[in-house]
Structures are given as structure tokens and as C-alpha cells.
Amino acid sequence: MSSISRRRFVAAASAVGAAPFVMRPGRVLGANDRIRIAVAGINGRGSSHIGGWMKQKNVEVVCLIDPDRKVLERRAKQVAEKSGGKAPRAVTDIREALEDKNLDAISIAAPNHWHSLMTIWAAQAGKHVYVEKPMSHDIAEGRVVVEAQKKYGVVIQHGTQRRSSDKIAGLHEAIHAGKFGRLKIAYGYCCKPRGGIGHKSPSDPPDNLDWNLWRGPAKIDHYHSNYVHYNWHWFWNTGNGDLNNQGTHQLDVAQWAIDPDQTHPIRTCAIGGRFQWDDQGETPNTMFAMAEYPNGQYVFFNVRNVNYDGYERQVENEYYFEDGGRIIRDKYYPAGSDKPESLDTGKGKITPGGNWGSFIAAVRAGDPEMANGTAKEAHYSCVLGHVMNNSYRLGEQVPFNAAAGRFGDNKDAHEHFMKLHEIMKTGVGVKDGAHYIAGPMLHFDPAAERFTGEHADAANKLLKDENREGFVVPDPRKV
């Protein structure tokens, strides 16, 4: 992008609070038309995006976008080798790619703090969007994405692959129909071993990295090498911890299981900590959280990343019903029984083709509702994680003991917290002199998408991150 073009872009964005893209999807696509797609953020998960699109019939990866020129050069060479020598365009700034009138879609695998703004800019440019989870880095910007999708009519699909599972869709259709009685608790786990990241001192960014573009909307003063290329997940300005990283998949499944007329929870509480690692990461490696919906249903969530001998990896979902029945690891346990029954609820309604193929089908049809994980569905599941994280972020130190996680009057939440506490105590070896961070019970208004009650002032400050000049997420009324 030329300096004049960039100056015009920033001036227009500052004037209206949004990027100067105001187009509808430009091309009407038939079933046999070639779809031209750009991938933004190509170092890690982006390589899977590239591979996924290249396996789709009549889909071409025509542009790669990344602020790291070494990564761009390496990936462009790989794509060229796999496509008969035809190299994709390689740019560091997504705004250059969006100026291409023949580009149909953007596939976003950049760090979390970029997800919403890239999606909004792409929608304004009339491009369809496949965006990695979580779709939003905070509550407010997720609403802007929803409004952008409605205004510009593009397909936006969330990168939560479980939405493309007809088996999970069938199970949830059965739950919603009351096959097992009324659902009481939808429970998600993100328990996978990780390690500490140490401490990295501020330094100059490497010459191959455009630090201004990597930061984008995130207000960060200094570069250090723990940001690039993966550990940004564990800092609040750029990531959301594992709750809204890997955990977004399981949060989304849990929220999907709640009655379909529910949007956001009305109250939430979280407790956890960053145990043993003694590093500069900010997000918890251990957390238990609960969220209550207006209809009385709950989502519980468990993050457990600290490794130990005998570690049980759990990246899964469970379901608990009011009559005492439960679904655990694809087995149904009737109330009062420890004898599992096979679980066969049939195939549910999804757009076929897996997460990649379903997006392409929706783009060809020009039908946003065909997306397996629409912008609105993504917003609901992301906000669920954000409100849990916000409780933790407002928490205070309490002694590491069984009394720490009371969760008001919710005996179920305390019981499940105690299972995590016992693992941390006997498995991980956390001592009684340690501390949890215990978050307050936050109250949330689903319609206004704002916190209310005792802790509202502090919690509402976390609704929207501050953005850097030139990378401002617009007001939803001006998108």
C-alpha cells in the first residue's frame, strides 16, 4: 500500500470510526466458479488454513499476509511448489489485500487482538471471512463484527470445527428436544499440558518483523520475544488465555447445548491462578468458572494446563441433566446409575464439507446462515469466555484451600471446583501457602451487553480494549 493510500485509509477511518470500505460482495459465484482467498497470519495455525483451502475444489490461495517477511517468503515458496509454480501475492498489510476487487474471501489466523478488526475491514470491503477462534478479543468488538455482518451481508464463519460435526449437532438437537430431560449444566474442559514461558526483556524487534503491523490495534509499548510467534496467547493485550484459546472450542459446544433462545449469561464467577511456572505470562494456567443463564441453565468450565505425573488430558464436553443423568465421553449414564449406555442420537443439521468445505459452500451460495458457526453464534460463545475471564481479572488473592471456591450458593459448582482443587493439591503439588485469584460474582445484562451491580464500574472497563491510532475498532453504529 502506498504512503498516500495508507494516509487516506487512516484519515477515513478516523473520520467515521471505521475503514473506508463500503462494498457489498462484488461477484456472484456459481457452483463451479473459482474462489480466490487470502490467508492472514501464516506462521502457525495459518499453515493449516492454507492447506485446508488448497484441498478444496476450484479454490485458489492468491495472497498471503503476515508482518514477518521471513514467514511470508517461506510460505509463498511452499504454496508455489504445491500449485505448479504459481506463487501467491505476499503482503505485510491486510489493507493491501483488501484493495483487490477480484479477491473473494479472507481467512484469518492472526493473533487474537487482530481477529475482529480484520473481520470488520474485510466485511466492509465486501469479502467473506473465515476467522479463527476466538472471533473477538473483547466483548464490545464482537458486537461490531455482528453488526458488520448484518450490514454488508458477507459470510462470516468462526473457526470452531466442532460446529461442522453432524454428530455433535445431532446430540444437541436431542438435548434441545428433551430426550434426556432438561439440561442443567453444560461443562467444558481445556486440560492439556503446557509449560512456562520464562522471562524475556524488552528489545528491538527483529528486522524481518513489521512491529507496527504486528501490534495493530493492541496497545503495547515494547517488543519482547515472548510475544512472537506464539506466547502472545498468555498476555491480556494480545491473547485470552487457554479459556478462550483452545477452550473456545469447548465453550462453543457448551453454549450450543444451552436452550437455543438463550444468548448471554446473567452472572459469572471464576477462580484460578498461574501456578509453579514463575514466568511473565499473565493469564491463568488453572481456572474453574461458572456462568448462569436467564433460564437457570449453567455452563461450567475447567482449565488445567500445569503438567504432572499421571496428567489426564481432557479436551472435551460433559452434560448434566436435572434428573441426575449425565453424558460423559460419549456415554449416557441414567439417573442413579454408574452403568453407561451407548449414545446414538443420529446426525444433526449442518452444512456438509467440514469446516473448510462448508465455508466454501456458504460463499458459493452467498448465504451467511449456511456457515457452521455464524458471526452471531461466535459472539455468544466468545462473550461467555470473556465474562469468565473478566471475573478472574478483577479477582483478589485468597488462600489456596477448599474454602476458596464457594460460588455463592451453587453446590454443583463448588463440587466440581473441589475436583480441580484436589488435583492441584495432590497431583500438581501446590502447597497450602499458595494463593488462588478469586474473582467476584459479576452480573451481566444480555440485552445491553454490559455489566450491572456491585462490580459494574470495574467490569465495564474491560468491555473494550483501547486501540492504537490507525487501528481503531469502529463504533457498532458506524460500522
C-alpha positions in Angstrom: 0.0 0.0 0.0 1.4 3.4 -0.9 2.0 6.0 1.7 -0.7 8.2 0.1 -3.1 5.3 0.1 -2.4 4.5 3.8 -2.8 8.1 4.8 -6.2 8.2 3.1 -7.1 5.0 4.8 -6.3 6.3 8.3 -8.0 9.7 7.6 -11.2 8.0 6.5 -11.1 5.6 9.4 -10.6 8.4 11.9 -13.4 10.4 10.4 -16.1 7.7 10.7 -14.6 5.3 13.2 -14.3 2.6 10.5 -12.3 1.7 7.5 -13.3 3.3 4.2 -14.6 0.0 2.6 -18.3 0.2 1.9 -19.0 -2.5 -0.6 -21.3 -5.5 -1.0 -19.8 -8.8 -2.1 -18.7 -8.0 -5.6 -19.0 -11.2 -7.5 -22.0 -13.5 -7.8 -20.5 -17.0 -7.6 -21.8 -20.2 -9.1 -21.0 -23.7 -8.0 -18.1 -24.0 -10.5 -16.6 -20.5 -10.1 -13.1 -20.3 -8.7 -12.9 -18.7 -5.3 -9.9 -16.6 -4.6 -8.8 -16.4 -1.0 -6.2 -14.7 1.1 -4.8 -16.0 4.3 -3.8 -13.5 7.1 -1.4 -14.8 9.8 0.5 -17.7 8.3 3.1 -18.8 10.8 1.2 -21.3 12.9 -2.5 -22.1 12.5 -2.4 -20.2 9.2 -0.4 -23.1 7.6 -3.5 -25.3 8.3 -5.7 -22.7 6.7 -3.5 -22.7 3.6 -3.6 -26.5 3.4 -7.3 -26.6 4.0 -8.2 -24.2 1.2 -5.8 -25.8 -1.3 -7.6 -29.1 -0.8 -10.9 -27.5 -1.8 -12.1 -27.9 -5.4 -11.7 -24.7 -7.5 -10.3 -22.7 -4.7 -7.1 -20.7 -5.1 -4.9 -19.2 -2.4 -3.9 -16.0 -4.2 -2.5 -13.9 -1.3 -0.6 -14.4 1.9 -0.5 -11.7 4.6 1.9 -11.5 7.5 4.0 -8.8 9.2 7.0 -11.2 9.3 8.8 -11.1 5.9 10.7 -14.3 6.6 7.5 -16.2 7.2 6.0 -14.7 4.1 8.9 -15.8 1.9 8.8 -19.3 3.3 5.1 -19.9 3.0 4.9 -18.3 -0.5 7.5 -20.7 -1.7 5.6 -23.6 -0.2 2.4 -22.6 -1.8 4.1 -22.1 -5.2 5.6 -25.6 -5.0 2.2 -27.1 -4.3 0.4 -25.2 -7.0 2.6 -25.8 -10.0 4.9 -22.9 -9.6 2.2 -20.2 -9.3 3.3 -18.0 -6.4 0.7 -16.1 -4.3 1.0 -12.4 -3.8 2.7 -11.7 -0.4 2.0 -8.6 1.6 2.5 -7.4 5.2 -0.6 -5.3 5.4 -4.1 -6.8 5.1 -5.4 -3.5 3.7 -3.4 -4.0 0.6 -5.0 -7.4 0.0 -8.5 -5.9 0.6 -8.0 -3.5 -2.3 -8.0 -6.4 -4.8 -11.5 -6.4 -6.3 -11.1 -9.9 -7.5 -10.5 -11.3 -4.0 -13.5 -13.2 -2.7 -12.5 -14.1 0.9 -10.1 -13.6 3.8 -9.0 -16.4 6.1 -7.8 -15.0 9.4 -5.3 -16.8 11.6 -3.5 -13.8 13.1 -3.2 -13.2 16.9 -6.5 -12.7 18.8 -6.2 -9.0 19.1 -6.4 -8.7 15.3 -9.4 -11.1 14.7 -12.3 -8.6 14.9 -10.7 -5.7 13.2 -9.5 -7.8 10.2 -13.0 -9.3 10.0 -14.7 -5.9 10.1 -12.4 -4.4 7.5 -12.9 -7.5 5.2 -16.7 -7.2 5.6 -16.6 -3.5 4.7 -14.6 -4.5 1.6 -17.2 -7.0 0.6 -15.0 -10.0 1.4 -16.3 -13.2 3.0 -14.4 -14.2 6.2 -13.3 -17.3 7.9 -11.9 -16.2 11.2 -10.1 -18.3 13.8 -11.3 -18.6 17.3 -12.0 -16.5 19.3 -13.7 -14.2 16.8 -13.3 -11.3 19.3 -10.7 -10.3 21.8 -13.2 -8.5 23.9 -17.0 -8.2 24.4 -17.6 -4.9 22.6 -15.7 -5.7 19.4 -17.6 -8.9 18.9 -20.8 -6.9 18.7 -19.3 -4.8 16.0 -18.5 -7.9 14.0 -22.1 -9.0 14.2 -23.3 -5.6 13.1 -20.8 -5.6 10.2 -22.0 -9.0 9.0 -25.6 -7.8 9.1 -24.8 -4.6 7.2 -22.6 -6.0 4.4 -24.2 -9.4 4.1 -21.0 -11.4 3.8 -20.5 -14.9 5.1 -18.6 -15.0 8.4 -17.7 -18.4 9.7 -16.0 -19.0 13.1 -13.1 -21.4 13.2 -14.7 -23.8 15.7 -14.5 -27.1 13.8 -16.9 -28.8 16.1 -19.7 -26.8 14.6 -19.1 -28.9 11.5 -19.8 -32.2 13.3 -23.1 -33.6 12.5 -22.7 -36.0 15.4 -22.5 -33.1 17.9 -25.3 -31.3 16.1 -27.5 -34.4 16.4 -26.7 -34.7 20.1 -27.6 -31.1 20.8 -30.8 -31.4 18.8 -31.7 -34.4 21.0 -30.9 -32.4 24.2 -33.0 -29.4 23.0 -35.9 -31.8 22.2 -35.7 -33.1 25.8 -34.6 -36.7 25.1 -32.6 -36.8 28.3 -34.8 -34.5 30.4 -33.9 -30.8 30.9 -30.2 -29.9 30.7 -28.9 -28.4 33.9 -25.1 -27.9 33.3 -23.1 -27.9 30.1 -19.4 -28.5 31.1 -16.3 -27.8 29.1 -12.7 -28.8 29.7 -9.5 -27.4 28.3 -7.0 -29.5 30.2 -3.8 -30.0 28.1 -0.2 -29.9 29.3 1.8 -26.7 28.7 4.9 -25.2 30.2 6.1 -21.8 31.4 7.5 -19.2 29.0 10.2 -17.7 31.2 11.0 -14.0 31.1 12.0 -12.0 28.1 13.4 -8.5 28.3 12.2 -5.6 26.1 14.3 -5.3 23.0 14.2 -4.1 19.4 12.1 -6.2 17.2 13.9 -8.3 14.5 14.4 -6.6 11.2 12.2 -9.1 9.4 9.1 -8.1 11.6 6.9 -5.1 11.0 6.3 -4.4 14.7 3.7 -1.7 13.9 1.6 -4.1 11.9 2.0 -7.0 14.3 0.7 -4.8 17.2 -2.1 -3.4 15.1 -4.9 -2.4 17.4 -3.2 -3.7 20.6 -1.7 -1.0 22.9 1.8 -2.4 23.6 4.7 -0.2 24.4 7.7 -2.5 24.0 8.6 -5.6 22.0 9.9 -8.7 23.7 10.4 -12.1 22.1 7.7 -13.8 24.2 5.1 -12.2 22.0 6.2 -13.5 18.7 5.2 -16.0 17.4 3.0 -18.0 19.9 3.2 -16.9 23.5 1.1 -13.8 22.9 -1.7 -16.1 24.0 -0.7 -15.6 27.6 -0.9 -11.8 27.7 -4.2 -9.9 28.1 -3.4 -7.3 25.5 -3.0 -9.8 22.8 -4.5 -13.1 23.9 -7.2 -14.5 26.1 -5.5 -17.4 27.9 -6.4 -21.0 27.2 -10.0 -20.4 28.3 -10.6 -18.5 25.0 -7.9 -20.2 23.0 -8.2 -24.0 22.8 -11.1 -23.6 25.3 -13.2 -21.6 22.7 -14.0 -24.9 21.0 -15.4 -26.4 24.2 -17.0 -23.1 25.3 -18.8 -23.0 21.9 -20.0 -26.6 22.3 -21.3 -25.9 25.8 -23.1 -22.7 24.8 -24.5 -24.6 21.8 -26.1 -27.1 24.2 -27.9 -24.4 26.2 -31.5 -23.8 25.2 -31.5 -22.0 21.8 -33.4 -18.9 23.0 -30.6 -18.0 25.4 -27.9 -15.5 24.3 -25.6 -14.4 27.2 -25.3 -15.4 30.9 -26.6 -13.2 33.6 -23.9 -13.9 36.2 -20.5 -15.4 36.3 -17.6 -16.2 38.7 -14.1 -17.6 38.2 -11.2 -18.7 40.3 -7.7 -19.9 39.4 -4.1 -19.0 39.2 -0.8 -19.2 37.4 0.9 -21.9 39.5 4.5 -23.1 39.6 5.8 -21.5 36.4 7.1 -18.2 37.8 7.1 -16.6 34.4 5.9 -13.3 32.8 2.7 -14.7 31.5 -0.5 -13.0 32.8 -3.3 -15.5 32.0 -4.2 -18.4 34.4 -2.9 -21.9 33.8 -5.6 -23.1 36.2 -9.2 -22.0 36.3 -12.7 -23.1 37.2 -15.6 -20.9 36.2 -19.3 -20.9 36.1 -21.9 -18.9 34.2 -25.7 -18.8 34.8 -28.2 -18.1 32.0 -31.5 -16.4 32.4 -33.4 -19.7 32.2 -31.4 -21.2 35.1 -29.1 -23.4 33.0 -25.3 -23.2 33.7 -22.0 -23.5 31.8 -19.1 -24.7 33.9 -15.5 -24.6 32.6 -12.2 -26.1 33.7 -8.7 -25.0 32.6 -5.8 -27.1 33.8 -2.5 -26.7 32.0 0.0 -27.5 34.7 1.7 -30.8 33.9 2.5 -33.5 36.4 3.0 -37.3 36.6 -0.2 -39.1 35.6 -1.7 -36.0 34.0 -5.1 -36.7 32.5 -5.6 -34.8 29.3 -9.2 -33.6 28.9 -10.3 -31.5 25.9 -14.0 -32.4 25.9 -17.5 -31.6 27.0 -19.9 -33.2 29.5 -23.6 -32.7 30.1 -25.6 -32.9 33.3 -29.3 -33.1 33.5 -31.8 -32.1 36.2 -32.9 -35.7 36.9 -29.3 -36.7 37.7 -28.5 -38.2 34.3 -25.3 -37.3 32.6 -23.3 -37.7 29.3 -19.6 -38.2 29.7 -17.2 -39.3 26.9 -20.0 -40.3 24.5 -21.8 -42.4 27.1 -25.1 -41.7 28.7 -25.5 -42.5 32.4 -29.1 -42.6 33.5 -30.0 -41.0 36.9 -28.8 -43.1 39.8 -26.7 -45.5 37.6 -23.0 -45.9 37.0 -23.6 -48.3 34.1 -23.2 -46.4 30.8 -25.5 -46.7 27.8 -24.4 -46.2 24.2 -25.3 -42.8 22.9 -26.7 -42.7 19.4 -28.7 -39.5 18.6 -28.1 -39.6 14.8 -26.8 -36.9 12.6 -27.9 -33.3 13.0 -28.3 -30.4 10.6 -25.1 -28.8 9.4 -23.6 -27.6 6.1 -21.5 -30.6 4.9 -17.9 -30.5 3.8 -16.1 -30.0 7.1 -15.1 -26.6 8.4 -13.3 -25.7 5.1 -15.8 -27.1 2.7 -18.8 -25.7 4.5 -17.4 -22.2 4.3 -16.8 -22.5 0.6 -20.3 -23.8 0.1 -21.8 -20.9 2.0 -19.7 -18.4 -0.1 -20.8 -20.0 -3.3 -24.4 -19.8 -2.2 -24.0 -16.3 -0.9 -25.8 -17.5 2.3 -24.4 -16.4 5.6 -26.7 -18.7 7.5 -25.1 -21.7 5.9 -21.9 -21.0 7.9 -21.1 -23.7 10.5 -20.7 -21.1 13.3 -22.2 -17.8 12.2 -21.0 -14.4 13.5 -23.9 -14.3 16.0 -23.2 -17.8 17.3 -19.5 -17.0 17.6 -20.3 -13.8 19.5 -22.4 -15.7 22.1 -19.7 -18.3 22.7 -16.8 -15.8 22.8 -18.7 -13.5 25.3 -19.2 -16.5 27.5 -15.4 -16.8 27.8 -14.8 -13.1 28.1 -17.1 -12.7 31.1 -15.5 -15.6 32.8 -12.0 -14.1 32.2 -13.2 -10.7 33.3 -14.2 -12.1 36.7 -10.8 -13.6 37.1 -9.1 -10.4 36.0 -10.9 -8.5 38.8 -10.1 -11.1 41.4 -8.2 -10.9 44.6 -5.7 -13.3 46.3 -7.3 -15.8 48.7 -5.6 -18.8 50.4 -5.2 -22.0 48.4 -7.7 -24.1 50.2 -11.1 -25.8 49.8 -13.0 -22.8 51.1 -11.7 -20.6 48.2 -14.3 -21.6 45.6 -17.8 -21.2 47.2 -19.5 -19.8 44.1 -22.3 -18.3 46.1 -25.0 -20.9 46.8 -24.1 -23.2 43.9 -23.3 -26.5 45.4 -22.7 -28.1 42.0 -20.0 -25.5 41.1 -18.3 -26.0 44.5 -18.3 -29.8 44.0 -16.6 -29.5 40.6 -14.2 -26.9 41.8 -13.2 -29.3 44.6 -12.2 -31.9 42.0 -9.9 -29.4 40.4 -8.6 -28.3 43.8 -7.7 -31.9 44.8 -5.8 -32.4 41.5 -3.8 -29.2 42.1 -3.1 -30.2 45.7 -2.2 -33.9 45.3 -1.3 -34.2 41.7 0.5 -30.9 40.9 1.7 -30.5 44.5 0.5 -26.9 45.1 1.1 -26.2 48.8 -1.4 -24.6 51.3 0.7 -21.5 51.5 -0.1 -20.7 47.8 -2.9 -18.4 46.7 -5.8 -18.5 44.3 -7.1 -15.5 42.4 -10.8 -15.5 43.3 -13.0 -13.3 41.0 -16.1 -11.6 42.1 -19.6 -12.7 41.1 -20.3 -10.4 38.1 -23.8 -9.6 36.9 -24.4 -9.1 33.1 -27.3 -7.7 31.1 -27.6 -9.9 28.0 -29.6 -7.3 26.0 -27.4 -4.3 26.8 -24.2 -6.4 26.8 -23.0 -4.5 29.9 -22.2 -5.5 33.5 -24.5 -4.3 36.3 -24.5 -4.4 40.0 -21.7 -4.1 42.6 -18.7 -4.6 40.4 -20.1 -3.0 37.2 -17.8 0.0 37.0 -14.6 -2.1 37.1 -16.0 -4.8 34.9 -17.4 -2.4 32.2 -13.8 -1.0 31.8 -12.9 -4.5 30.4 -15.7 -4.5 27.8 -13.5 -2.8 25.2 -9.7 -2.7 24.8 -8.1 0.6 24.0 -6.9 0.6 20.4 -3.9 2.3 18.7 -4.4 5.1 16.3 -5.0 3.9 12.8 -6.2 0.5 14.1 -9.4 1.5 15.9 -12.3 -0.9 16.0 -15.3 1.3 15.0 -18.5 2.0 16.9 -21.1 -0.6 16.0 -23.4 2.3 14.9 -20.8 3.5 12.4 -19.6 0.2 11.0 
